Amino acid sequence: MTQQDPEDQQDQQDALAYGGRYTRSLIQVFGAPQRVLVRGEGCRVWDDQGREYLDLLGGIAVNALGHAHPDLVAALSKQAVSLAHVSNFFATPAQIELAETLLRLAQAPEGSGVFFTNSGTESNEAAFKMARRTGRPRVLALEQAFHGRTMGALALTHKEAYRAPFEPLPGGVEFLAPGDIPALEAALAPGDVAALFLEPIQGEAGVQPLGEEYLRAARRLTREHGTLLVLDEVQTGVGRTGEWFRHQAIPDLQPDVMTLAKGLGGGFPIGAVIAFGEPAATLLEAGQHGTTFGGNPLGAATALAVLGTIEEDGLLARTRARGAQIEAGITALAAEDERVEGVRGAGLLQGIALAAPIAPQVVTAALEAGFIVNAANPRTIRLAPPLIISAEEIDTFLAALPALLDRAEELSAQKES
């Protein structure tokens, strides 16, 4: 029998210790962690065993600048030594500058406004409250939509498994099939719909883009019927798809309300709601909504650093180029490997469509090989890497993918046996 190296034995004991401590100390809503990560740099992270991974998920579209980016670290450190938090009885220069920057990047008209939150679900909660303030009873969302886990945002989320344990949810929400323009027209016709909530690309549904024709129809019909068009850009915003916000890829698609989070803070929790002019910007009055931490000095300074770095380093164009590289690579693979059906998405939010429901096994195989990816559903691998990812790093993953599929098939067969 081979003697185990003492260092290897200690590593295994440490890993088991972390797992046990996690199970004993955290409420188990996420399941067992795949790894315990301790350090990151650029597009790479390391676990507690010293193993290195190429991060192609970016905290699910959060780490826009990757890990430990010097601009983000400098901004956070500089702000922390002067002013970390104040109540919302006061304003700070960073908060005001961030609001002005977002309005500029969103090309918002005069009379627009920003409300800061801590997360995407909170942004959608605020937008839901705006919808309630119209006085109209109905709200529309789409089948396969995901808008968050708090009660209001959950009412807008379609997946029954998320909804059922917490019913009754806030009422008045109806779901429509994505892309069905006649159904949308019929639903809006009575003139009593407060808001239509849409994700330009449905991320949790498997990176499913809404077509340009449908989005244009949604804008035209909501305007005709006096309904708020709310675009949830929590996952698609802040440069993720190669535009500041995904709707900007389609001229004249400006919404009435847009919700943001994820990439805005590059890892620091901050979100935002942008109301485009009247009446959207005047729906919530003093005292009708609030937040303790939203837009505090640390969050605002960090978000300003993220937006400034994206702008100064030309990361929008780089994101479009890297997205085109992924699309070309997966399309070429699909032409010769029947296990891959294609790719969909935009920029650095891409879904690789698989012929068989082995996406969870691909995630496991990828981790074993040093890649972090996500199974958005059983047949879709989601990629949302940092916007700073290099062409060489993407090529490394594309070259490894056939072997990952081989390994995933082995794991799937083992599971069935």
Legacy VTK file of the C-alpha trace (Angstrom):
# vtk DataFile Version 3.0
C-alpha trace
ASCII
DATASET POLYDATA
POINTS 417 float
0.000 0.000 0.000
1.407 3.384 -1.009
2.123 5.790 1.834
0.123 9.018 1.402
2.152 12.222 1.349
1.570 14.129 4.642
0.891 17.363 2.729
-1.739 15.657 0.542
-3.317 14.171 3.656
-3.432 17.598 5.300
-4.986 19.118 2.141
-7.762 16.523 2.211
-8.383 17.125 5.898
-8.546 20.888 5.326
-11.028 20.432 2.483
-13.221 18.189 4.610
-12.980 20.672 7.453
-14.203 23.520 5.234
-17.071 21.381 3.967
-18.125 20.441 7.455
-17.868 24.005 8.714
-19.950 25.234 5.755
-22.668 22.673 6.423
-22.746 23.432 10.146
-22.751 27.216 9.899
-24.700 28.256 6.764
-28.367 27.795 5.912
-28.307 25.241 3.102
-30.084 27.126 0.300
-27.203 26.785 -2.182
-26.259 23.161 -1.626
-22.692 21.996 -1.171
-20.114 24.436 -2.591
-18.231 23.124 -5.620
-14.959 24.539 -4.326
-13.661 26.888 -1.629
-12.037 29.809 -3.455
-9.400 31.855 -1.688
-7.773 34.155 -4.251
-8.287 35.661 -7.676
-6.314 37.668 -10.199
-7.564 38.771 -13.591
-9.684 35.979 -15.049
-8.235 33.283 -12.793
-9.059 32.061 -9.299
-7.440 29.593 -6.912
-9.070 27.266 -4.414
-7.959 26.340 -0.921
-5.984 23.405 -2.357
-3.971 25.688 -4.628
-5.719 24.575 -7.832
-6.111 27.207 -10.551
-9.235 27.837 -12.636
-10.070 30.030 -15.618
-13.210 31.878 -14.525
-15.628 31.897 -17.458
-18.619 32.770 -15.287
-17.433 35.918 -13.509
-19.665 35.442 -10.490
-22.588 35.078 -12.950
-21.886 38.265 -14.912
-20.740 40.214 -11.841
-16.937 40.430 -12.023
-16.833 42.755 -15.027
-13.173 43.616 -14.397
-12.187 40.165 -13.213
-10.607 39.635 -9.817
-8.457 42.088 -7.854
-8.403 44.624 -10.686
-6.047 47.424 -9.590
-8.497 50.215 -10.522
-11.278 48.669 -8.470
-9.004 47.906 -5.527
-7.594 51.463 -5.575
-11.041 53.071 -5.675
-12.389 50.911 -2.869
-9.296 51.467 -0.705
-9.253 55.220 -1.276
-12.905 55.597 -0.368
-12.687 53.317 2.664
-10.154 55.556 4.415
-12.301 58.666 4.020
-15.990 57.740 4.229
-17.470 54.246 4.111
-21.127 54.840 4.870
-23.598 57.609 5.636
-27.353 57.465 6.069
-29.665 58.571 3.303
-30.274 61.801 5.219
-27.078 62.912 3.473
-25.579 62.788 -0.017
-21.979 62.147 -1.044
-20.014 63.291 -4.095
-19.532 59.699 -5.292
-23.271 58.992 -5.140
-24.139 62.093 -7.143
-21.385 61.498 -9.703
-22.425 57.889 -10.187
-26.050 58.888 -10.803
-24.933 61.507 -13.335
-22.651 58.992 -15.057
-25.394 56.381 -15.353
-27.824 58.925 -16.805
-25.189 59.955 -19.350
-24.345 56.399 -20.376
-28.050 55.510 -20.582
-28.669 58.606 -22.728
-31.544 59.444 -20.430
-33.547 62.611 -21.172
-33.883 65.644 -18.913
-36.039 64.885 -15.900
-34.753 61.326 -15.478
-33.551 59.943 -12.167
-31.676 57.117 -10.429
-32.495 55.135 -7.298
-29.669 53.034 -5.863
-30.143 49.545 -4.430
-27.948 46.668 -3.270
-28.898 43.951 -5.766
-30.866 43.052 -8.861
-33.843 41.710 -6.959
-34.069 44.980 -4.996
-33.916 46.960 -8.228
-36.846 44.966 -9.573
-38.722 45.397 -6.285
-38.404 49.166 -6.699
-39.573 48.967 -10.309
-42.554 46.850 -9.194
-43.476 49.548 -6.674
-43.260 52.136 -9.449
-45.711 50.036 -11.432
-48.101 49.912 -8.459
-47.979 53.713 -8.237
-49.593 54.027 -11.682
-52.849 52.862 -10.126
-53.334 50.181 -12.753
-53.970 46.641 -11.488
-52.163 44.403 -13.985
-48.473 43.685 -14.583
-47.102 41.582 -17.449
-43.957 39.443 -17.482
-42.739 36.608 -19.667
-42.680 32.871 -19.319
-39.153 31.698 -18.382
-38.490 35.131 -16.832
-36.225 35.510 -13.822
-36.347 38.818 -11.944
-35.236 37.835 -8.443
-36.107 35.979 -5.231
-37.693 38.605 -2.952
-41.480 38.526 -2.876
-42.222 41.204 -5.447
-39.472 40.153 -7.821
-40.479 36.533 -7.317
-44.025 37.397 -8.380
-42.489 38.475 -11.705
-40.426 35.275 -11.969
-42.033 32.448 -13.907
-40.388 29.272 -12.601
-42.921 27.346 -10.540
-40.288 25.692 -8.345
-39.165 29.125 -7.148
-42.696 30.446 -6.652
-44.695 27.600 -5.118
-43.079 27.442 -1.640
-43.854 31.129 -1.007
-47.338 31.637 -2.338
-49.475 33.681 -2.098
-47.244 36.154 -3.907
-48.156 39.756 -4.738
-51.022 39.534 -7.214
-51.887 40.979 -10.580
-48.970 39.468 -12.514
-49.669 37.616 -15.772
-47.175 35.711 -17.916
-46.978 35.764 -21.707
-45.032 33.587 -24.130
-41.781 35.259 -25.262
-41.908 36.507 -28.842
-45.707 36.305 -29.186
-46.620 39.794 -30.435
-50.383 39.087 -30.927
-50.606 37.832 -27.323
-48.842 40.943 -26.080
-51.133 43.178 -28.108
-54.217 41.425 -26.732
-52.977 41.624 -23.135
-52.335 45.367 -23.407
-55.548 46.191 -25.250
-57.790 46.790 -22.191
-55.550 49.698 -21.173
-55.185 48.643 -17.528
-51.643 47.256 -17.550
-49.242 49.129 -15.296
-45.980 47.693 -16.614
-44.415 45.121 -18.887
-41.204 43.588 -17.485
-38.728 42.152 -20.006
-35.161 40.851 -19.984
-33.567 41.645 -23.379
-31.791 38.285 -23.014
-33.367 35.786 -20.633
-30.273 34.600 -18.806
-31.646 32.032 -16.373
-33.834 30.594 -19.141
-30.693 29.512 -20.980
-29.411 32.761 -22.540
-32.473 33.267 -24.736
-32.473 36.627 -26.578
-35.762 38.337 -27.260
-35.884 39.168 -30.963
-35.578 42.728 -32.222
-39.044 42.577 -33.764
-40.596 41.616 -30.440
-38.711 44.273 -28.473
-39.683 46.970 -30.970
-43.308 45.851 -30.785
-43.139 45.917 -26.986
-41.901 49.511 -27.041
-44.528 50.632 -29.550
-47.446 48.884 -27.858
-46.588 49.962 -24.313
-46.280 53.542 -25.483
-49.643 53.353 -27.244
-51.378 51.985 -24.143
-49.657 54.147 -21.524
-47.878 51.161 -19.985
-44.407 51.324 -18.445
-41.784 49.325 -20.323
-39.389 48.006 -17.685
-36.192 46.429 -18.997
-34.381 44.186 -16.554
-30.738 44.661 -17.531
-29.362 43.199 -14.319
-27.459 40.537 -16.274
-27.148 42.257 -19.663
-26.151 45.745 -18.505
-22.846 47.490 -17.801
-21.101 46.408 -20.995
-21.875 42.703 -20.729
-23.184 42.413 -24.301
-20.855 44.949 -25.933
-23.117 47.967 -25.411
-23.474 49.843 -22.155
-26.964 48.371 -21.978
-28.351 45.685 -24.257
-31.323 47.739 -25.459
-28.901 50.256 -26.971
-28.130 47.732 -29.717
-31.593 48.548 -31.103
-32.138 52.230 -31.987
-35.005 54.038 -30.247
-35.688 51.190 -27.813
-35.245 53.329 -24.709
-37.387 51.981 -21.842
-39.345 53.881 -19.215
-37.517 52.084 -16.409
-34.292 50.041 -16.399
-32.993 47.895 -13.562
-29.294 47.187 -12.990
-26.950 45.378 -10.586
-24.396 42.554 -11.060
-21.567 44.081 -13.123
-22.219 47.613 -11.854
-20.053 47.122 -8.780
-17.657 44.596 -10.282
-18.141 42.437 -7.184
-19.236 45.069 -4.686
-22.999 44.815 -4.042
-24.746 47.736 -5.698
-27.720 48.048 -8.035
-29.703 50.854 -9.590
-33.051 51.774 -11.078
-33.061 54.353 -13.852
-36.348 56.116 -14.553
-36.348 57.759 -17.975
-38.137 61.102 -17.723
-41.715 61.647 -16.663
-43.901 60.082 -15.507
-41.552 57.257 -14.465
-39.168 59.477 -12.500
-41.987 61.007 -10.442
-43.923 57.858 -9.527
-42.169 57.286 -6.194
-42.570 60.205 -3.821
-40.684 61.109 -0.643
-41.015 58.405 1.994
-42.503 55.771 -0.343
-39.320 53.750 -0.749
-35.895 53.554 0.798
-32.649 51.690 1.383
-29.982 51.661 4.057
-26.916 50.744 2.030
-27.898 51.476 -1.573
-25.525 53.954 -3.201
-23.339 54.353 -0.133
-19.856 55.853 -0.633
-18.046 52.506 -0.951
-20.505 51.147 -3.508
-20.682 54.362 -5.502
-16.903 54.811 -5.657
-16.412 51.214 -6.754
-19.103 51.448 -9.433
-17.546 54.651 -10.756
-14.230 52.812 -11.062
-15.895 49.964 -12.964
-17.645 52.305 -15.404
-14.548 54.466 -15.820
-12.284 51.489 -16.548
-14.711 50.011 -19.071
-14.842 53.367 -20.850
-11.139 54.221 -20.688
-9.892 50.763 -21.632
-12.266 50.314 -24.565
-13.847 47.212 -23.062
-17.112 47.545 -24.994
-15.351 46.966 -28.306
-13.232 44.256 -26.724
-16.352 42.530 -25.413
-17.904 42.516 -28.876
-14.708 41.044 -30.333
-14.406 38.322 -27.694
-18.093 37.494 -28.091
-17.648 37.111 -31.838
-14.687 34.822 -31.137
-16.827 32.572 -28.932
-19.640 32.524 -31.484
-17.278 31.619 -34.312
-15.558 28.907 -32.280
-18.769 27.252 -31.103
-20.376 27.510 -34.539
-17.355 25.775 -36.071
-17.477 23.064 -33.408
-21.212 22.532 -33.950
-20.564 21.919 -37.651
-18.376 18.899 -36.834
-19.615 17.730 -33.418
-23.267 16.709 -33.206
-23.213 17.094 -29.437
-23.172 20.882 -29.869
-26.192 22.499 -31.502
-24.979 26.095 -31.573
-24.586 29.247 -29.537
-26.815 32.201 -28.675
-26.428 35.455 -26.805
-24.409 38.629 -27.310
-20.965 39.863 -26.331
-19.738 38.018 -23.269
-23.096 36.547 -22.311
-23.269 33.366 -24.368
-25.189 30.115 -24.115
-23.782 26.961 -25.688
-26.697 24.758 -26.752
-26.151 21.021 -26.270
-27.971 18.174 -27.984
-28.270 16.140 -24.776
-29.135 17.210 -21.211
-25.571 16.901 -19.936
-24.830 20.533 -19.049
-24.444 19.762 -15.305
-21.906 17.064 -16.156
-20.039 19.522 -18.393
-19.781 21.880 -15.410
-18.232 19.072 -13.346
-15.864 18.076 -16.131
-14.853 21.696 -16.625
-14.031 22.117 -12.945
-11.887 19.010 -13.042
-10.028 20.519 -16.012
-9.648 23.988 -14.489
-12.586 25.940 -15.985
-15.559 27.545 -14.257
-18.763 27.551 -16.325
-22.466 27.272 -15.489
-25.393 25.095 -16.509
-28.212 27.585 -17.101
-30.443 24.600 -17.823
-29.787 20.913 -18.608
-28.960 21.656 -22.257
-27.220 25.035 -21.985
-23.754 26.022 -20.800
-23.650 29.704 -19.845
-20.486 31.751 -20.286
-20.231 35.206 -18.683
-16.508 35.799 -18.187
-14.901 39.073 -17.122
-14.863 41.722 -19.848
-11.060 41.729 -19.651
-10.719 38.128 -20.827
-8.102 37.601 -23.535
-8.421 35.885 -26.900
-5.864 33.316 -25.756
-7.890 32.432 -22.662
-11.028 31.928 -24.747
-9.096 29.778 -27.208
-7.910 27.603 -24.313
-11.502 26.822 -23.384
-12.670 26.302 -26.968
-9.823 23.829 -27.554
-10.708 21.947 -24.361
-14.463 21.752 -24.972
-14.564 18.479 -27.001
-12.689 16.673 -24.240
-15.017 18.200 -21.650
-17.977 16.812 -23.574
-16.310 13.383 -23.639
-15.860 13.480 -19.888
-19.423 14.760 -19.374
-20.776 11.793 -21.309
-18.775 9.462 -19.067
-20.170 11.145 -15.956
-23.696 10.973 -17.341
-23.319 7.263 -18.071
-22.010 6.645 -14.560
-24.986 8.480 -13.094
-27.441 6.352 -15.071
-25.757 3.046 -14.274
LINES 1 418
417 0 1 2 3 4 5 6 7 8 9 10 11 12 13 14 15 16 17 18 19 20 21 22 23 24 25 26 27 28 29 30 31 32 33 34 35 36 37 38 39 40 41 42 43 44 45 46 47 48 49 50 51 52 53 54 55 56 57 58 59 60 61 62 63 64 65 66 67 68 69 70 71 72 73 74 75 76 77 78 79 80 81 82 83 84 85 86 87 88 89 90 91 92 93 94 95 96 97 98 99 100 101 102 103 104 105 106 107 108 109 110 111 112 113 114 115 116 117 118 119 120 121 122 123 124 125 126 127 128 129 130 131 132 133 134 135 136 137 138 139 140 141 142 143 144 145 146 147 148 149 150 151 152 153 154 155 156 157 158 159 160 161 162 163 164 165 166 167 168 169 170 171 172 173 174 175 176 177 178 179 180 181 182 183 184 185 186 187 188 189 190 191 192 193 194 195 196 197 198 199 200 201 202 203 204 205 206 207 208 209 210 211 212 213 214 215 216 217 218 219 220 221 222 223 224 225 226 227 228 229 230 231 232 233 234 235 236 237 238 239 240 241 242 243 244 245 246 247 248 249 250 251 252 253 254 255 256 257 258 259 260 261 262 263 264 265 266 267 268 269 270 271 272 273 274 275 276 277 278 279 280 281 282 283 284 285 286 287 288 289 290 291 292 293 294 295 296 297 298 299 300 301 302 303 304 305 306 307 308 309 310 311 312 313 314 315 316 317 318 319 320 321 322 323 324 325 326 327 328 329 330 331 332 333 334 335 336 337 338 339 340 341 342 343 344 345 346 347 348 349 350 351 352 353 354 355 356 357 358 359 360 361 362 363 364 365 366 367 368 369 370 371 372 373 374 375 376 377 378 379 380 381 382 383 384 385 386 387 388 389 390 391 392 393 394 395 396 397 398 399 400 401 402 403 404 405 406 407 408 409 410 411 412 413 414 415 416
